[in-house]
Amino acid sequence: MSDDKWKLRERALYLLSGCTASAVIVCSFYPLDLIKTRLQIQSEALLTSKHDPNYYYGMVDCMLKMYKKEGILSFWKGILPPLVVHTPRRGLKFYIFEEFKKYSLDNKDQSQLKIYLLGGICTGLVEGILMTPFEVIKIMLQSNRSVVQKTPSSWKMTQIVISTGGYGLNGLFKGLTATILEMTIYNIFFFGTYYSVQDILATHENRKLKFSEKILLGMASSSFATVFSIPLDVAKSRIQSPASASNGKKYKWTFPTMRTIYKEEGLTALTKGLFVKILRHAPAGSIMLIMNDYLNQYFLS
């Protein structure tokens, strides 16, 4: 096989391994993403009493109320948009990052930290642009508290968003800046932590990580990335939720939204859904990294 054909095949296999791992993750951990969104989009300013039946007082309370009022299938509300976009976009994310890694191996004079930083920025930019329309639809569906049978389809919700806000920053691309910033910060810490630790061990201790160590490192990398990106995720959820339309310009731009949340609800409001997100991202991110590594080895062999 010629070098050009091999490189093309190698790139296609990088993409395939990332897509395969992503599809498994989306289906397995989606209910936690939905719960996280429900917790993030509710404002404490709307709490009518200490025992408001429509308010979620935490992850377990949210799960119980959803199951009781909306049924078990409600935990997968809006799964089609993320399944459609996250499978290829995560594959593309890992593909882009693999290209940056190969570039760093070919250019020894380049700082590894610089490579991981640029890789995080580029993957965050691509992911943000690809994700935003699907995230808008997903969050609109996730925030709908009707039983599954009465919830609009993904296509119907898309039509509603376009008819009310158009294709721009008030419609399908609402929250674009917040999404790009969130994914950029997440990817910098996600990839940077995981591969930097491996580089340090390979350089100073001349050893590779064991499988169990890779799992723990992947979970730690995902957790760090989640902690540093959660305020942007909260802002994104508020901007893209139905509440942003009903509140006029209250939730429109990223940093003003974060400032409004801080003023009205306090600093902890900017970490809403953090525990649920770590519960989802720590194992999911770890599985993604390890599956991607092993699938790459399998396909390329």
N, C-alpha and C positions, 0 to 999 in steps of 0.2 A: 504493500500500500504506500502511495506517495506521501511525502510529508504534508502537503496541503490537504489531502483527503483525510489523513490521520488527525490533523489539527481541527478540521471541520467536525469529524466524528467525535473527537474529544470534547469539543465545545457543546455539541448536541447532547452528549452523555452527562456533562455537568448540569445542563438545563433539565434533563430528564430526572436525574437523581434528586434535585431540589424540588421539582414539581411533585414527585412521588411522595417524598417526605412531607411536603406541605399538605397534600390532600388528606393524609392520615391524621395530621395534627388538627386541621380545621374541624373535621367531623368529631373527633374525640373530645376536644376541649371547648367547643362552641358554647355550651350552656354557661360556663364560667364567664365568657365574654359578654353574654347577654345580661347576666346578673351585674357585672361590673358597670355596664352602660346604664342600667336602671338606677343604680346607686349614685352614679355621677351626675345624671341629668336632673335629679330631683333637688330642688332648692329648699334649704331649711327655712327660708323666708316665707314659704308657702305652707309650712306646718301649722295646721289649725288648732291642734291640741296635743297633749302628751300621749294620747292614745288614738291618733289619727289612723283609721283603718286603711287609708290609701297611701300611707307613708311606710317606707321600708327602713327598719331600724338596724339593719345589718344583713350579711349574706344569708344566714339561715332563715331569718324572717322573710326576706325576699323570696327565697326558694319555696317556703311553705305557702306564702300568699299567692304566688304564681301558680303553684300546683293546684291549690284549692279553687282559685277563681278562673284560671285559664286552661288547666289541664297539663298533662305531661308533655304533649307535643309543643307547648308554648316555649319550652326551653331551646327549641331549634327554630324559633321565629326568625325570619330574615337570613337563613343560612345560605340561600342560593347566591346572593351577591358576593359574600366573602369566598365561597367555594369557587365561583367563577374567576374572581380576580386574584385571591391569595395563592392559589395553586401555581399559576404562571409567574406571578410577581415575586414569590419567594424563590422560585427556580431561577428567575432573572437576577434576584439579589445575590444569590450564592454564585451564580455564573460571573457577574460583574466583580464580585469580591475575589473569586478565584483568578480572574484576569489580573487584578491588582497584585495578588500574591505572586503570580508568575513574573510580573514586571519587576517586583522587588528582588526576586531570585536572579533575574537577568541584569539587575543594576545594583550591585553590592554597595555602591557608594550612597544609595538612598537610605534614609533612616526608616526603620521598620515602623516607628510611631507615626511618621509622616504618611507612610503608605496606608496604615490603618485609619488614619484621620481622613485622608482623601477618599479611601474606600467607603467609609461611613457616610461622608457627605454625598458622594455620587449615588450610592445605593439609596440613601434617604430621599434624594431629589427624585429619582426614578420611581421609587415606591410611592412617594407622596402624590405625584401626578397621576399614577395609575390607580391608586386606591381611592382617592377623594370621592369621585362620583358613586362608587360602590359603598363607601362608608356612609355617605349621606342617606342612601336608600336603606342600608342595613339599620342605621340608628333610628330612622323614622319607623321602621317595622318593629324594632326591638322596644321602642317606647310605647307602642300600641298595646293597651291592656285588655283588648277584647279577646274572646276565645279564638282559637286558631281558625275555626270555620268562618268567622266574621272579619278576620284580618285581611286587608287587601293583598293581592299578589305582588311580587317584586315588580312585574311589568306595570301593573296598575299604579303602584306607588311612584314609579319612575315618571309616569305620565302626570301624576299630581304635582310632583316636584318641578317638572319642566313647565307645566301650565301656570304655576304660581310664582316661580323664581327664575325660569329660563335655564340657559346652559352655563351661565357665568358664575360669579362669586356669590350671587344671591340664590342660586339654584343648585345644579349638579356639582359645582365646584366650591360650594360653601365650605369654609374651613380649610381651604387649600394650604394656606401659610402654616396653620397650626399642625396639619398633618405632615407637611414636609419637615418642619422643625422637630416634631416628635420622633419621626422615623430617623432623622439624621442623628439626633442625640442618642436614640436607642441603639442604632447600628454601630456608632463609634464605640460605645461601652461594651456592646454585645461581642462584636468581633475583636475589638482591641484587647479586652480582658482575656478572652479565650485563647487567642493566638499569641499574645505577649507572654503569658505564663508558660505556654509550650516552648516558645523561643528561648526564654530564660533558662528553663530546665534543660533544653537541648544544648545550650551554650555553656552553662556553668556546671551542670551535673552530668552532662553527656548521656541522658536517658530520655526515653519516651514515656508518656503517661500510660498507665494501665487503664483498662476499660472502666473500672469503678471510679478511678480518678478523673477520667474524662466526663463521666456522668456528673460528678460533684462540681467540676470546673464549669461545665455547661450550665448547671443550675445556678451557680454563683454569678456567672457572666450575665445570664438572663435577669437575675434578681437585681444586680447593680444597674443594668440598663433600664429596668422598670422603675426603680426608685428615682433615677435622675430625669426620666422622661414623663413621669406621672402628672405633674402640673400641666404640661402641654396636652396630655391626653384628656384631662378633665375639661380644659378650655375647648378642645376640639369637640368633645361630646356635647357641651353646652351650645356651642355655635351651630352644630349640625342637628340639634334636637328640635322638635316642634316648638319648644319654649322660646327659642330665639326669634321665631316669627311673631309669637304673641307678645314678646317683650320689646318689639321694635328694634332699636339699635343697642339695646342693653348687652346682648351677646352677638357681636359682629366681627370684631378684630381680636387677634390672639392676646396681646398684652393688656389692652383695656379690659378684656373679659376676665383675665387672671386678676387684675387689680380690683374689678367689681366684686368678684367672688371673695377675695381677701377682705375687702372692706365690709361686705354684708354678712359673711359667714365665718370669717377667720381663716387662719393659715391651714388648719387641718382640713378644710373643705377642698383645698388644692391637692390633697392626697386621697380623696374619696375613691374607693374601689381598689386601693393599693394592695391590700391583703389578697383580694380575689384575683387581681391581675398577676401577682407573684405566684399564687397557687396554680394559675394557668400557665404563665410564661416560664416559670422555673423548669418544670418537667418538659414542657413543649419545646422550649428553646434548646434544652439539652438533647432531646430526642432528634430535633432538626439537625443540629450540628453533627451528632454522631451518625445518624442515618445518612446524612449527606457525605460524610467522610467514607463510610463503609460502602455505600452505593457507588461512589466514585471509583473506589478500588475494585469493586465487583464488575462494574460495567467496563472499566478500562482494561480489566484482565481478560 
